[in-house]
Amino acid sequence: MIDVAIVGAGPNGLMLACELALAGVHPVVLERHAAPTGEARANGLVGQVVRLLDRRGLYARLSGESTPPVPQPAFTFGAFPLDLTVLTENPHYVLGVPQAQLEAALAARAVELGVDLRRGHEVIDLRQRPDGVEVDLADGTQLSCRFLVGADGGRSAVRRLAGIDFPGVTNDRSISRTATVTVSASSVDPQTGGLRVPGYGVVPPFQHTRTARGLIAWAPFPGRPAILSTTEWPDTPTDDETPMNLAELRASVARVLGADIPLDAPDGPGLLRRLTGRNTRIAARYRVGRVLLVGDAAHVHPAIGGPGLNLGLQDAVNLGWKLAATVRGWAPQGLLDTYETERRPVAERVVMSTQAQSALIGPGEEITGLRELFAELLRKPEVTGHIAALMSGADIHYPADPADPLAGRCAPDVIVHGDHGPMRLAELTHTARPLLLDSTGAYAEVAAPWRDRVDVVTGHLEGTTAAALLVRPDCFIAWSAGDVDTLRASLAHHFGSAR
């Protein structure tokens, strides 16, 4: 029997597979497509997930940079530009890689780690047993696994077959069109990189520009085609059965801006996508017996602000170590259930954020008044900081000991100065093992009975006021320096009984 089968070889499924393999569990990944589709969906990663990829050694692979990621100086919330340079601590990171490139990197990493990636395998039915799940495939074969994870997107077959409801709402009032495009060199402002539109002016890059007729966004990327998108609120419905083409986007641009601009398709494959309405749903349960959901299979929301991969990949990393601990037999009672109790509130905040942004870009005089008020609030750095933390996921605080001010928070970028020189936390977390960082040397003996599960690193800690930190595999703090009894209790609570 297979320990874990993951349905879906998108970023979330592949990330979960990598996390399980690092923890000593080698899953099977079932993907219905025979080969990667290369479909351009997400255009990059936004938020704390960029730091997370750095902490798994994947940021350098994706970015080509040998230096750590740095925060983004500006971003947008709805159609509002955010000046993040006013913040003392900027939590917002951006990595501009298309989803196809991310999937390829994660697939290569999964194979390196021994993951069994099976393409062209479509799940058509499942049955739960007390000790596992039986899965039927479209080719007539079956497989048995101890746990099954649906990472198969918003239309998840696993969610449907497991009988998990997907409540929510669909707002069908708006139409968004997005495409990869090329434009003439004269259409790009050399100073800002903005899109020059005769009769209108310049559309700034990497932010939503609102007009009286709709919304437009222009995203030029070095070394690859730019992405252009519009959002409108039409009086009559659009024929969604007719495939979108570039002429349709050009006509939409003309309506939104009141001016025309020539657009050409890029060489090779590109994105042409029309979305009618905004779908917002969260699964009624993230787990039913031995079936679990991750990423878009568990939640869908408007794409505005780009939070999807930030949410989904961190789902995968949160679930990975807990599921591996359960399979390997050392998980404390109820550990796997904390996947939903920790991650559902995060999804709810992402839904709140995307719905708020969708409202702020909408039509109507009342919305105009709301935007004017919101613009005033954003002049306060503390409001900008609050919005930046919300969008990046830096405000996540998992349930933890209220007497421990750091527990439940994501670990800062600590540098440990030990016998082998300075080491960044990101360099110490490539293995995805729990870490006890100890600047005193007094706590290592306490953690010794967990040495098969927890690594101990001693040295002066730079970047935190704590004398010691117990860091979970997902890089959230389980405990910060206190007495040895609280450390021992935290070790047992998170990583099971000592051996």
ROGUFI-914932 format. One record per residue (C-alpha): x, y, z; residue number from 1. Coordinates in steps of 0.25 Angstrom, whole numbers, plus 2048, in hexadecimal, padded with zeros to 3 digits. Each point is the difference from the previous one (the first is absolute). Layout:
<pts>
<<X, Y, Z>, NUM>
...
</pts>
This chain:
<pts>
<<800, 800, 800>, 1>
<<805, 80E, 7FC>, 2>
<<801, 809, 80C>, 3>
<<7FB, 80D, 7FA>, 4>
<<7FA, 802, 7F2>, 5>
<<7FF, 80F, 7FB>, 6>
<<7F7, 803, 7F5>, 7>
<<805, 80C, 7F8>, 8>
<<80D, 804, 7FB>, 9>
<<7FF, 80E, 801>, 10>
<<808, 809, 809>, 11>
<<7F9, 7FC, 80D>, 12>
<<800, 7F1, 7FD>, 13>
<<80E, 800, 7FC>, 14>
<<804, 809, 80C>, 15>
<<7F9, 7F6, 80A>, 16>
<<807, 7F4, 7F9>, 17>
<<80E, 807, 802>, 18>
<<7FC, 803, 80F>, 19>
<<7FC, 7F1, 802>, 20>
<<80D, 7FB, 7FA>, 21>
<<808, 809, 808>, 22>
<<7F9, 7FA, 80C>, 23>
<<803, 7F2, 7FC>, 24>
<<7F3, 7FD, 7F9>, 25>
<<800, 7FD, 7F1>, 26>
<<7F3, 803, 7FA>, 27>
<<7FA, 7FD, 7F3>, 28>
<<7FB, 80C, 7F8>, 29>
<<7F4, 7FD, 7F6>, 30>
<<7FE, 80A, 7F5>, 31>
<<7F5, 7FF, 7F6>, 32>
<<808, 807, 7F5>, 33>
<<80A, 7F8, 7F8>, 34>
<<80A, 80B, 800>, 35>
<<801, 80E, 806>, 36>
<<7F6, 809, 7FA>, 37>
<<809, 80D, 800>, 38>
<<7F3, 808, 803>, 39>
<<803, 80E, 804>, 40>
<<7F8, 802, 80D>, 41>
<<807, 807, 80B>, 42>
<<80B, 80A, 7FC>, 43>
<<808, 800, 80C>, 44>
<<801, 7FE, 80F>, 45>
<<7FB, 80A, 80A>, 46>
<<802, 801, 80F>, 47>
<<807, 7F8, 80A>, 48>
<<801, 7F3, 7F7>, 49>
<<80C, 806, 7FA>, 50>
<<807, 7FF, 80D>, 51>
<<7FB, 7F2, 802>, 52>
<<806, 7FC, 7F2>, 53>
<<80D, 806, 805>, 54>
<<800, 7F8, 80C>, 55>
<<7FE, 7F3, 7F8>, 56>
<<80C, 804, 7F6>, 57>
<<7F6, 803, 7F5>, 58>
<<801, 80F, 7FF>, 59>
<<80E, 7FF, 7F9>, 60>
<<7FB, 7F6, 7F6>, 61>
<<7F4, 808, 7FC>, 62>
<<806, 80E, 800>, 63>
<<80E, 7FD, 7FC>, 64>
<<805, 809, 80B>, 65>
<<80B, 7FC, 80B>, 66>
<<7FB, 80A, 80A>, 67>
<<7F4, 7FF, 809>, 68>
<<7F3, 807, 7FB>, 69>
<<7FD, 80E, 804>, 70>
<<7F3, 807, 802>, 71>
<<7F8, 806, 7F5>, 72>
<<800, 810, 802>, 73>
<<7F2, 801, 7FA>, 74>
<<7F3, 7F8, 7FD>, 75>
<<7F1, 802, 7FE>, 76>
<<7F4, 7FE, 809>, 77>
<<7F4, 800, 7F6>, 78>
<<803, 80C, 7F7>, 79>
<<808, 807, 80B>, 80>
<<80F, 801, 7FF>, 81>
<<807, 7FC, 80D>, 82>
<<80E, 807, 804>, 83>
<<806, 7F6, 808>, 84>
<<80D, 808, 802>, 85>
<<7F9, 807, 80B>, 86>
<<800, 7F3, 809>, 87>
<<80B, 7FD, 80A>, 88>
<<7FE, 7F2, 7FD>, 89>
<<7FB, 7FC, 7F2>, 90>
<<7FA, 7F2, 800>, 91>
<<7FC, 800, 7F1>, 92>
<<809, 7F8, 7F6>, 93>
<<7FD, 7FD, 7F1>, 94>
<<807, 7F6, 7F7>, 95>
<<7FC, 802, 7F2>, 96>
<<800, 7F2, 7FA>, 97>
<<7F5, 7FA, 7F8>, 98>
<<7F8, 7F4, 806>, 99>
<<806, 7F6, 7F5>, 100>
<<80E, 803, 804>, 101>
<<7FC, 7FE, 80F>, 102>
<<7FA, 7F3, 7FD>, 103>
<<80C, 7FB, 7F8>, 104>
<<809, 804, 80B>, 105>
<<7F8, 7F9, 80A>, 106>
<<7FE, 7F4, 7F8>, 107>
<<80F, 7FF, 7FE>, 108>
<<802, 801, 80F>, 109>
<<7F5, 7F6, 803>, 110>
<<807, 7F6, 7F7>, 111>
<<80E, 803, 806>, 112>
<<7F9, 7FC, 80D>, 113>
<<7FB, 7F3, 7FB>, 114>
<<7F1, 804, 7FE>, 115>
<<7F9, 7F6, 7F7>, 116>
<<7F9, 80A, 7F6>, 117>
<<7F6, 7F9, 7F7>, 118>
<<7FA, 809, 7F5>, 119>
<<7F4, 7FB, 7F8>, 120>
<<7F9, 7FA, 80C>, 121>
<<7F2, 805, 802>, 122>
<<7F9, 7FD, 80D>, 123>
<<7F1, 7FD, 7FE>, 124>
<<7FC, 7FA, 80D>, 125>
<<804, 7FD, 80E>, 126>
<<7FC, 7F8, 80C>, 127>
<<804, 802, 80E>, 128>
<<804, 7F4, 809>, 129>
<<804, 801, 80F>, 130>
<<80E, 7FE, 7FC>, 131>
<<801, 808, 7F3>, 132>
<<7FA, 804, 7F3>, 133>
<<7FD, 7F8, 7F3>, 134>
<<802, 808, 7F4>, 135>
<<7FA, 7FD, 7F2>, 136>
<<807, 805, 7F4>, 137>
<<7FB, 803, 7F2>, 138>
<<809, 7F5, 7FA>, 139>
<<7F8, 7F6, 808>, 140>
<<80B, 7FE, 80A>, 141>
<<800, 802, 80F>, 142>
<<809, 804, 80B>, 143>
<<7FF, 800, 80F>, 144>
<<806, 80B, 809>, 145>
<<800, 803, 80F>, 146>
<<7FC, 80E, 7FD>, 147>
<<7FB, 808, 7F4>, 148>
<<802, 80F, 7FD>, 149>
<<7F9, 807, 7F6>, 150>
<<808, 80B, 7FA>, 151>
<<7F8, 800, 7F3>, 152>
<<7FB, 80E, 800>, 153>
<<7F3, 808, 801>, 154>
<<7F8, 7F5, 7F9>, 155>
<<807, 7F5, 808>, 156>
<<7FB, 7F2, 7FD>, 157>
<<805, 7FC, 80E>, 158>
<<7F8, 80A, 807>, 159>
<<7F3, 7FC, 7F8>, 160>
<<803, 7F1, 802>, 161>
<<802, 801, 80F>, 162>
<<7F3, 807, 801>, 163>
<<806, 80D, 806>, 164>
<<7F7, 80C, 7FD>, 165>
<<806, 80D, 7FA>, 166>
<<7F7, 80B, 805>, 167>
<<802, 80F, 7FB>, 168>
<<7FB, 80A, 7F6>, 169>
<<802, 804, 7F2>, 170>
<<7FF, 80E, 7FC>, 171>
<<7FE, 801, 7F1>, 172>
<<7FF, 80F, 7FE>, 173>
<<80F, 802, 7FB>, 174>
<<807, 7FA, 7F4>, 175>
<<810, 800, 801>, 176>
<<808, 7FD, 7F4>, 177>
<<80F, 7FD, 800>, 178>
<<80B, 7FD, 7F6>, 179>
<<80E, 7FF, 7FD>, 180>
<<803, 80B, 7F6>, 181>
<<80B, 807, 7F8>, 182>
<<800, 80F, 7FD>, 183>
<<809, 809, 7F8>, 184>
<<80C, 806, 807>, 185>
<<7FA, 80E, 7FE>, 186>
<<7F4, 7FB, 808>, 187>
<<809, 7FE, 80D>, 188>
<<804, 80C, 808>, 189>
<<80F, 7FF, 802>, 190>
<<800, 807, 80D>, 191>
<<7F6, 7F8, 807>, 192>
<<7FD, 7F4, 7F8>, 193>
<<7F1, 804, 7FF>, 194>
<<7F8, 7FE, 7F4>, 195>
<<7FE, 80C, 7F7>, 196>
<<7F2, 802, 7FA>, 197>
<<7FE, 80B, 7F6>, 198>
<<7F4, 808, 804>, 199>
<<801, 7FB, 80F>, 200>
<<80E, 801, 805>, 201>
<<808, 7F6, 808>, 202>
<<7FB, 7F4, 807>, 203>
<<80A, 7FD, 80B>, 204>
<<806, 7F2, 802>, 205>
<<7FC, 7F6, 80A>, 206>
<<7F4, 807, 806>, 207>
<<7F1, 801, 7FD>, 208>
<<7FC, 80D, 7F9>, 209>
<<7F1, 803, 802>, 210>
<<7F8, 809, 7F6>, 211>
<<7F2, 803, 7FF>, 212>
<<7FD, 7F4, 7F7>, 213>
<<808, 7F5, 807>, 214>
<<80E, 7FC, 804>, 215>
<<80D, 7FD, 7F9>, 216>
<<80D, 7FA, 804>, 217>
<<80D, 7FF, 7F9>, 218>
<<80B, 7F7, 804>, 219>
<<80D, 800, 7F8>, 220>
<<80A, 7F5, 804>, 221>
<<80F, 800, 7FC>, 222>
<<803, 7F5, 7F6>, 223>
<<7F2, 7FC, 7FE>, 224>
<<7F3, 805, 7FA>, 225>
<<7F8, 80A, 808>, 226>
<<7F2, 7FE, 806>, 227>
<<7F4, 809, 7FD>, 228>
<<7F3, 7FF, 807>, 229>
<<7F3, 807, 801>, 230>
<<7F4, 800, 809>, 231>
<<7F2, 805, 7FB>, 232>
<<7F2, 800, 806>, 233>
<<7F7, 7FE, 7F3>, 234>
<<7F2, 803, 7FF>, 235>
<<7FD, 7F3, 7F8>, 236>
<<806, 7F2, 802>, 237>
<<80C, 7FB, 7F8>, 238>
<<800, 7F3, 7F8>, 239>
<<809, 7F8, 808>, 240>
<<7FF, 7F4, 7F6>, 241>
<<808, 808, 7F6>, 242>
<<80F, 7FF, 802>, 243>
<<807, 80D, 803>, 244>
<<80A, 806, 7F6>, 245>
<<809, 80C, 800>, 246>
<<7F6, 809, 7F8>, 247>
<<7F6, 7FE, 80C>, 248>
<<80B, 805, 80A>, 249>
<<804, 80C, 7F7>, 250>
<<7F1, 804, 7FF>, 251>
<<7FF, 7FF, 80F>, 252>
<<80C, 809, 802>, 253>
<<7FA, 80A, 7F6>, 254>
<<7F3, 800, 809>, 255>
<<808, 801, 80D>, 256>
<<80A, 80B, 7FB>, 257>
<<7F8, 807, 7F5>, 258>
<<80C, 7FE, 7F7>, 259>
<<805, 7F5, 7F8>, 260>
<<80D, 7F9, 800>, 261>
<<806, 7F5, 7F6>, 262>
<<802, 7F3, 807>, 263>
<<808, 7F4, 7FB>, 264>
<<801, 7F1, 804>, 265>
<<80D, 7FC, 806>, 266>
<<808, 7F5, 7F9>, 267>
<<7FD, 7F2, 805>, 268>
<<7F5, 7FD, 80A>, 269>
<<7F9, 80B, 808>, 270>
<<7F4, 803, 809>, 271>
<<7F2, 804, 7FB>, 272>
<<7F6, 7FF, 80B>, 273>
<<7F3, 806, 803>, 274>
<<7F9, 7FF, 80E>, 275>
<<7F2, 803, 802>, 276>
<<7FD, 804, 80E>, 277>
<<808, 7FC, 80D>, 278>
<<7FF, 7F3, 807>, 279>
<<802, 800, 80F>, 280>
<<7FF, 7F2, 807>, 281>
<<806, 7F9, 80C>, 282>
<<7FE, 7F1, 801>, 283>
<<7F7, 7FC, 80C>, 284>
<<80B, 7F7, 805>, 285>
<<80F, 7FF, 7FD>, 286>
<<800, 7F1, 804>, 287>
<<7F6, 7F5, 800>, 288>
<<806, 7F3, 806>, 289>
<<80D, 7FD, 7F8>, 290>
<<7FD, 80A, 7F5>, 291>
<<805, 80E, 800>, 292>
<<800, 80D, 7F8>, 293>
<<80B, 80A, 7FD>, 294>
<<801, 80D, 7F8>, 295>
<<7F4, 803, 7F6>, 296>
<<7F9, 7F3, 803>, 297>
<<7FE, 806, 80E>, 298>
<<7FD, 80E, 7FC>, 299>
<<7FE, 809, 7F4>, 300>
<<800, 810, 800>, 301>
<<802, 80B, 7F6>, 302>
<<80E, 801, 7FB>, 303>
<<801, 80F, 803>, 304>
<<80D, 802, 807>, 305>
<<806, 7F3, 7FD>, 306>
<<7FE, 7F8, 80D>, 307>
<<7FD, 7F3, 7FA>, 308>
<<80E, 7F9, 800>, 309>
<<803, 807, 80E>, 310>
<<7F4, 7F9, 806>, 311>
<<801, 7F3, 7F9>, 312>
<<80F, 7FD, 801>, 313>
<<800, 804, 80F>, 314>
<<7F4, 7F6, 801>, 315>
<<809, 7F5, 7FB>, 316>
<<80C, 803, 809>, 317>
<<7F6, 801, 80C>, 318>
<<7FA, 7F2, 7FC>, 319>
<<80D, 7FA, 7FC>, 320>
<<807, 7FE, 80D>, 321>
<<7F3, 7FC, 808>, 322>
<<7FC, 7F6, 7F6>, 323>
<<80E, 7FA, 800>, 324>
<<800, 7FF, 80F>, 325>
<<7F3, 7F9, 7FF>, 326>
<<805, 7F6, 7F6>, 327>
<<80D, 7FD, 807>, 328>
<<7F9, 7FE, 80E>, 329>
<<805, 80B, 809>, 330>
<<7F5, 80B, 7FE>, 331>
<<7FA, 804, 80D>, 332>
<<7F1, 7FE, 801>, 333>
<<7F8, 80A, 7F8>, 334>
<<80C, 806, 7F8>, 335>
<<7FA, 7FD, 7F2>, 336>
<<7F4, 807, 804>, 337>
<<808, 80D, 803>, 338>
<<802, 801, 7F1>, 339>
<<7F1, 805, 7FE>, 340>
<<800, 808, 80D>, 341>
<<80C, 808, 7FC>, 342>
<<7FE, 801, 7F1>, 343>
<<7F1, 803, 7FF>, 344>
<<801, 80E, 807>, 345>
<<80B, 804, 7F7>, 346>
<<7F7, 7FC, 7F4>, 347>
<<7F5, 808, 806>, 348>
<<809, 80C, 801>, 349>
<<804, 7FF, 7F1>, 350>
<<7F2, 7FF, 7FC>, 351>
<<7FD, 80D, 808>, 352>
<<80C, 807, 7FA>, 353>
<<7FC, 7FC, 7F2>, 354>
<<7F1, 804, 802>, 355>
<<804, 80D, 806>, 356>
<<809, 803, 7F4>, 357>
<<7F6, 7FC, 7F6>, 358>
<<7F6, 809, 807>, 359>
<<80A, 80C, 7FF>, 360>
<<801, 7FF, 7F1>, 361>
<<7F2, 7FE, 7FD>, 362>
<<7F6, 80A, 7FA>, 363>
<<7F7, 80A, 807>, 364>
<<800, 80D, 807>, 365>
<<7FF, 7F9, 80D>, 366>
<<80D, 7F9, 7FD>, 367>
<<806, 80D, 7FB>, 368>
<<7FE, 806, 80E>, 369>
<<806, 7F3, 806>, 370>
<<80C, 801, 7F8>, 371>
<<802, 80F, 804>, 372>
<<7FF, 7FC, 80F>, 373>
<<80A, 7F4, 7FD>, 374>
<<80A, 809, 7F9>, 375>
<<800, 809, 80D>, 376>
<<803, 7F4, 809>, 377>
<<80B, 7FB, 7F7>, 378>
<<808, 80D, 803>, 379>
<<802, 7FB, 80E>, 380>
<<80C, 7F6, 800>, 381>
<<7FA, 7F8, 80B>, 382>
<<7F4, 7FD, 7F6>, 383>
<<80A, 7FD, 7F5>, 384>
<<807, 7F6, 809>, 385>
<<7F3, 7F9, 804>, 386>
<<7FC, 7FE, 7F2>, 387>
<<80E, 7FB, 7FC>, 388>
<<800, 7F6, 80B>, 389>
<<7F2, 7FC, 7FC>, 390>
<<804, 7FE, 7F1>, 391>
<<80D, 7F9, 803>, 392>
<<7FB, 7F7, 80B>, 393>
<<80A, 806, 80A>, 394>
<<7F4, 802, 80A>, 395>
<<7FE, 7F1, 801>, 396>
<<800, 7FC, 80F>, 397>
<<7FD, 7F1, 803>, 398>
<<7F9, 7FC, 80D>, 399>
<<80C, 7FF, 80A>, 400>
<<803, 802, 80F>, 401>
<<7FB, 80F, 803>, 402>
<<80C, 801, 80A>, 403>
<<80A, 7FE, 7F4>, 404>
<<800, 80D, 7F8>, 405>
<<807, 7FA, 7F4>, 406>
<<7F9, 7F2, 7FF>, 407>
<<7F7, 7FE, 7F4>, 408>
<<807, 80B, 7F8>, 409>
<<809, 7FE, 7F4>, 410>
<<80E, 7FF, 804>, 411>
<<809, 80D, 7FC>, 412>
<<80C, 7FF, 7F8>, 413>
<<809, 7FC, 80B>, 414>
<<80F, 7FF, 7FE>, 415>
<<807, 7F5, 809>, 416>
<<80F, 803, 803>, 417>
<<805, 7F3, 803>, 418>
<<80D, 7F8, 7FF>, 419>
<<7FF, 7FF, 7F1>, 420>
<<7FD, 80F, 7FE>, 421>
<<7F3, 807, 7FE>, 422>
<<7F5, 7F8, 7FA>, 423>
<<7F2, 806, 7FC>, 424>
<<7F4, 7F9, 805>, 425>
<<7FD, 7FE, 7F1>, 426>
<<80C, 7F8, 7FF>, 427>
<<7FD, 7F7, 80C>, 428>
<<7F2, 7FD, 7FB>, 429>
<<802, 7F9, 7F3>, 430>
<<7FE, 7F3, 806>, 431>
<<7F2, 804, 806>, 432>
<<804, 7FA, 80E>, 433>
<<7FC, 807, 80D>, 434>
<<80B, 809, 805>, 435>
<<804, 804, 80E>, 436>
<<808, 80C, 7FF>, 437>
<<807, 803, 80D>, 438>
<<80A, 80B, 804>, 439>
<<801, 7FC, 80E>, 440>
<<804, 7F1, 7FF>, 441>
<<7F7, 7FD, 80B>, 442>
<<7F4, 7FA, 7F8>, 443>
<<807, 7F6, 7F7>, 444>
<<800, 7F5, 80B>, 445>
<<7F1, 802, 802>, 446>
<<7FE, 7FD, 7F1>, 447>
<<809, 7F4, 800>, 448>
<<7F5, 7F6, 801>, 449>
<<7FA, 805, 7F3>, 450>
<<80D, 800, 7F8>, 451>
<<7FA, 7F7, 7F6>, 452>
<<7F6, 80B, 7FC>, 453>
<<806, 80D, 805>, 454>
<<80D, 806, 7FC>, 455>
<<808, 809, 80A>, 456>
<<808, 80B, 7FB>, 457>
<<808, 809, 80A>, 458>
<<806, 80D, 7FF>, 459>
<<7FD, 80F, 801>, 460>
<<7F3, 804, 7FA>, 461>
<<7FF, 80D, 7F8>, 462>
<<7F3, 805, 7FC>, 463>
<<7F7, 7FC, 80C>, 464>
<<800, 805, 80E>, 465>
<<7FD, 7F1, 805>, 466>
<<80B, 7F8, 806>, 467>
<<7FB, 7F3, 7F9>, 468>
<<7F5, 7FC, 7F6>, 469>
<<7F9, 7F3, 7FD>, 470>
<<7FD, 801, 7F1>, 471>
<<7F6, 7F7, 7FA>, 472>
<<803, 7FA, 7F2>, 473>
<<7F6, 80A, 7F9>, 474>
<<809, 80B, 807>, 475>
<<7F6, 805, 80A>, 476>
<<805, 801, 80F>, 477>
<<7FB, 7F5, 809>, 478>
<<807, 806, 80C>, 479>
<<809, 80B, 804>, 480>
<<80A, 801, 80C>, 481>
<<7FA, 7FD, 80D>, 482>
<<802, 7F5, 80B>, 483>
<<803, 7F2, 7FC>, 484>
<<7F3, 7FA, 804>, 485>
<<7F9, 809, 7F6>, 486>
<<80A, 7FB, 7F5>, 487>
<<7FE, 7F2, 804>, 488>
<<7F1, 802, 7FF>, 489>
<<801, 807, 7F2>, 490>
<<808, 7F5, 7FB>, 491>
<<7F6, 7F5, 804>, 492>
<<7F4, 808, 7FB>, 493>
<<806, 802, 7F2>, 494>
<<809, 7F4, 7FE>, 495>
<<7FA, 7F5, 808>, 496>
<<806, 7F8, 80C>, 497>
<<80F, 7FF, 802>, 498>
<<807, 7F4, 7FD>, 499>
</pts>
